[in-house]
């Protein structure tokens, strides 16, 4: 039981760290927020 609890806490901390890291990255590099489609691909798909 104790090991399970420690495992859950570790996973929760890891998830929070990933979310915090993602927020920091998006704050400094907002272009990563949305995947950009290259113009050639957009033209090929007809979505430009």
KEMAR-515897 format. One line per 2 residues: their letters; for each residue x, z, y of N, C-alpha, C, CB. Coordinates in steps of 0.1 Angstrom, whole numbers, plus 5000, padded with zeros to 4 digits. Each point is the difference from the previous one (the first is absolute). Glycine has a CB too. Example, Ala and Ser with C-alpha at 12.3 -4.5 7.8 and 13.67 -1.06 7.14 Angstrom:
BEGIN
AS	5132:5078:4943:4991:5000:5012:5009:5000:5012:4981:5012:4988 ~ 5015:4981:5023:5009:5000:5011:4992:5008:5011:5012:4978:4994 .
This chain:
BEGIN
XX	5008:5000:4988:4992:5000:5012:5009:5000:5012:4982:5012:4988 ~ 5028:4997:5013:5009:5000:5011:5007:4987:5003:5003:5025:4996 .
XX	5002:4969:4993:5007:4987:5002:4990:4989:5005:5016:5007:4981 ~ 4972:4994:5014:4990:4990:5005:4998:5002:5015:4989:4999:4978 .
XX	5010:5013:5027:4998:5003:5014:5012:4996:5008:4986:5020:4994 ~ 5026:4982:5001:5012:4996:5007:5000:4985:5001:5013:5020:4992 .
XX	4983:4973:4997:5000:4985:5000:4990:4995:5010:5006:5000:4976 ~ 4982:5006:5025:4990:4996:5010:5005:5002:5014:4982:5006:4984 .
XX	5024:5005:5019:5006:5003:5013:5011:4990:5004:4995:5024:4997 ~ 5013:4972:4993:5011:4990:5002:4994:4987:5004:5015:5012:4984 .
XX	4975:4984:5008:4993:4987:5003:4994:5000:5013:4996:4997:4976 ~ 4997:5014:5028:4993:5000:5013:5010:4999:5011:4982:5014:4990 .
XX	5030:4993:5009:5010:5000:5010:5006:4986:5001:5005:5024:4996 ~ 4997:4969:4993:5005:4987:5000:4990:4990:5007:5013:5005:4979 .
XX	4974:4996:5018:4990:4992:5006:5000:5002:5015:4987:5000:4979 ~ 5013:5013:5026:5000:5002:5014:5013:4995:5007:4986:5021:4995 .
XX	5025:4980:4998:5013:4994:5005:4999:4985:5002:5013:5019:4990 ~ 4981:4975:5000:4998:4985:5001:4991:4996:5011:5004:4998:4975 .
XX	4985:5009:5027:4991:4997:5011:5007:5002:5013:4980:5007:4986 ~ 5027:5005:5015:5007:5002:5013:5011:4990:5003:4996:5024:4996 .
XX	5011:4972:4993:5010:4989:5002:4994:4987:5004:5014:5011:4983 ~ 4974:4986:5011:4993:4988:5004:4996:5000:5015:4992:4998:4976 .
XX	5003:5014:5028:4996:5001:5014:5011:4998:5009:4982:5016:4993 ~ 5030:4990:5004:5012:4998:5008:5004:4986:5001:5007:5023:4994 .
XX	4993:4970:4994:5004:4986:5000:4990:4992:5009:5010:5003:4977 ~ 4977:4999:5021:4991:4992:5008:5001:5003:5015:4985:5000:4980 .
XX	5019:5012:5023:5001:5004:5014:5012:4992:5007:4990:5023:4995 ~ 5021:4976:4997:5011:4993:5005:5000:4985:4998:5013:5021:4996 .
XX	4980:4975:4993:5000:4985:4997:4985:4996:4997:5024:5001:4991 ~ 4968:4998:5020:4986:4997:4998:4997:4987:4993:4995:5013:5020 .
XX	5015:4978:4980:4998:4987:4993:4999:5001:4985:5013:4990:5019 ~ 4991:5022:4976:4998:5002:4985:4986:5004:4997:5024:5007:4999 .
XX	4968:4997:5011:4987:5005:4997:4991:4989:4993:5002:5015:5020 ~ 4999:4972:4985:4992:4990:4994:5010:4989:4994:4981:5004:5016 .
XX	5017:4992:4972:5008:4989:4995:4997:4987:5007:5001:5011:4978 ~ 5010:4983:5027:4998:4988:5008:5001:4988:4990:5010:5011:5021 .
XX	4981:4979:4981:5001:4988:4992:5008:4990:5007:4977:5005:4990 ~ 5034:4990:5004:5008:4989:5007:4991:4989:5004:5020:5007:4986 .
XX	4983:4986:5025:4991:4989:5005:4999:4989:4990:5007:5006:5023 ~ 5003:4991:4970:5000:4989:4990:4989:5003:4989:5024:4994:5004 .
XX	4976:5019:4992:4991:5004:4989:4986:5000:5006:5017:5014:4989 ~ 4981:4990:5023:4987:5000:5007:4995:4986:5001:5006:5021:5012 .
XX	5002:4970:4992:4996:4986:5001:4996:4994:4986:5016:4997:5019 ~ 4992:5007:4971:4997:4995:4986:4986:5005:4996:5025:4999:4994 .
XX	4972:5014:5009:4988:5006:4996:4988:4996:5009:5013:5019:4991 ~ 4990:4975:5021:4990:4997:5010:4994:5012:5007:4995:4980:4986 .
XX	5012:5031:5015:4995:5012:5006:5006:5002:5014:4997:5010:4978 ~ 5010:4980:5027:5006:5003:5014:4990:4998:5011:5022:4992:4991 .
